[in-house]
Amino acid sequence: MSATATATGEQSTYLELSEDSGSAHKFYEVTVAGVAVTVTYGRIGESGQTKTTAYPSPEKAAAAAAKKIGEKVRRGYAPAVRGVRQRRAVTRRAIASSRSTARQAPVLWRFRSGAAAFGIFVGEEHAWVGNERGDVYTLTHGGEVTGRYGLPDGVKCIVADDWWIYAGCDDGKVYDLGGKVPRVAYEIAEDVDIYWLDIHDGVLGVADARGGITTVDHEDEFQWRRSAEGTDGWMVRCDSDGVYHGHSRGVSRYAARGGAPVWHTRTDGEVLFGWQEREEVFAGTSRGSVHRLRKADGSEVARYRCDAAVFSCAASPDGRYVFAGDNHSSVYCFDADGTRLWKLGTGCGSAYSMQYRDGRLYLVTTDGSLVCLDAGEAAVRAAEEGRLPQAAEVDGSGWTASVAGAEIESVAVGSAGAAGGIEVECVQDGSRLRVRVVSPGFDATRRVQFPKDIRVPGARYLVAEVLESGSGSFYRARGDIKRLL
């Protein structure tokens, strides 16, 4: 591997990821200056992160640099000229938001994340919020901050897949947030302007600016791609039977396996957001409607009318209530048949995304807030009469972000730190790196869904848990990971 000498005698090697599929857009540079080795890495077009390490001698520094470069080359990086490739295209949602004229909604608590927020997921124990600065926070349902992650770019969305939580990021990567440190699970082709993501049983669906829908499997390998009649794919929802794609010309369903078209339903306006329950999908549009469609055949069950463009929607699991957020900072609740039950103001901007859980409606908004509303009948009735609860302002200061990166804790085989986990091994399989379980009691022929950014050929790792996928065809690593020495 050749290196470039600088005027000061430093030796610098600059690499970019150059897989045939163009599945990433990042650089890696190693500079050797005497006994110091400086590594700079990140997204092309940005300054990246830098780390300098000192070694006992220039020879050991050169050897360490060569090892780092070799590892990257084995992962698909190649020599490049800085500045030739450009930063990937990124489109972020924009709302010319105005204050709602409706009465204030009953806000229980509010957390200000610090930037416009798009990503939300509310699970059994925590609510997650991700903003365009790359911050992801976790909070209890009562509004107490419990953690913070730092991703390299803005968060598009946060999605759950059984036990796993993923954040889609503007750098083209999808990060697994199941451990202490964010890990790269998927990398999207650099020429794709990502609009929205969803995951089901390890299969990732990606909707893009051109109206394309693409799926990749748990090993981040391409499955199929289809192009819609329209553009601007702000909706993608996945289940075991289909992929539901909302775009400027309506909603389309494709078969989960193979991507064959199943149905297409036109909507009154461009689809700006989508939600799904077991038997139905919900599509919010630019003309103020939420369409409720049967997954089986795309027929419309009901339509819910708002007073402005719908930028987010959700439903209760039983389908009794349907919620929507417009671009005028209002939220709505409808009965299943389409009857509007109430309209209230958020007090903190328009809802980019939302989720209903256990009588509460959680919103992430244009001003970067995660807001918890009491959606119960008594609380809403009181709010309509002007009686509101005292909203708690959640303090998130003092939390240091757990930053995404390829660094990993190492433990010695047989040590106390290596007890209690499942051992897996990374193996070279042609041009790909695969992971298999070596601990007894598992099928060693099955592949393991495992972070991409820490795979090293021949290395063994200790994983907190290895669970069978829903389909039973592969395993999935869950929790913290350590490298075995």
Stockholm file with secondary structure:
# STOCKHOLM 1.0

chainA/1-485         MSATATATGEQSTYLELSEDSGSAHKFYEVTVAGVAVTVTYGRIGESGQTKTTAYPSPEKAAAAAAKKIGEKVRRGYAPAVRGVRQRRAVTRRAIASSRSTARQAPVLWRFRSGAAAFGIFVGEEHAWVGNERGDVYTLTHGGEVTGRYGLPDGVKCIVADDWWIYAGCDDGKVYDLGGKVPRVAYEIAEDVDIYWLDIHDGVLGVADARGGITTVDHEDEFQWRRSAEGTDGWMVRCDSDGVYHGHSRGVSRYAARGGAPVWHTRTDGEVLFGWQEREEVFAGTSRGSVHRLRKADGSEVARYRCDAAVFSCAASPDGRYVFAGDNHSSVYCFDADGTRLWKLGTGCGSAYSMQYRDGRLYLVTTDGSLVCLDAGEAAVRAAEEGRLPQAAEVDGSGWTASVAGAEIESVAVGSAGAAGGIEVECVQDGSRLRVRVVSPGFDATRRVQFPKDIRVPGARYLVAEVLESGSGSFYRARGDIKRLL
#=GR chainA/1-485 SS CCCEECTTSCEEEEEEECCTTCCCCEEEEEEEETTEEEEEEEETTSCCEEEEEECSSHHHHHHHHHHHHHHHHHTTEEECCTTSSCCCCCCCCCCCCCCCCSCBCCEEEEEECSSCEEEEEECSSEEEEEETTSEEEEEETTSCEEEEEECSSCEEEEEEETTEEEEEETTSEEEECSSSSCEEEEECCTTCCEEEEEEETTEEEEEETTSEEEEECTTSCEEEEEECSSCCCCEEEECSSEEEEEETTEEEEEETTTTCEEEEECCSSCEEEEEECSSEEEEEETTSEEEEEETTTCCEEEEEECSSCEEEEEECTTSSEEEEEETTSEEEEEETTSCEEEEEECSSCCEEEEEEETTEEEEEETTSEEEEEECSHHHHHHHHTTCCCCCEEECCTTCCCEECCSCCCEECTTSGGGTTSEEEEEEEETTEEEEEECSTTSCTTSCEECCSTTCCTTCEEEEEEEEECTTSSSEEEEEEEEEEC
#=GC SS_cons         CCCEECTTSCEEEEEEECCTTCCCCEEEEEEEETTEEEEEEEETTSCCEEEEEECSSHHHHHHHHHHHHHHHHHTTEEECCTTSSCCCCCCCCCCCCCCCCSCBCCEEEEEECSSCEEEEEECSSEEEEEETTSEEEEEETTSCEEEEEECSSCEEEEEEETTEEEEEETTSEEEECSSSSCEEEEECCTTCCEEEEEEETTEEEEEETTSEEEEECTTSCEEEEEECSSCCCCEEEECSSEEEEEETTEEEEEETTTTCEEEEECCSSCEEEEEECSSEEEEEETTSEEEEEETTTCCEEEEEECSSCEEEEEECTTSSEEEEEETTSEEEEEETTSCEEEEEECSSCCEEEEEEETTEEEEEETTSEEEEEECSHHHHHHHHTTCCCCCEEECCTTCCCEECCSCCCEECTTSGGGTTSEEEEEEEETTEEEEEECSTTSCTTSCEECCSTTCCTTCEEEEEEEEECTTSSSEEEEEEEEEEC
//
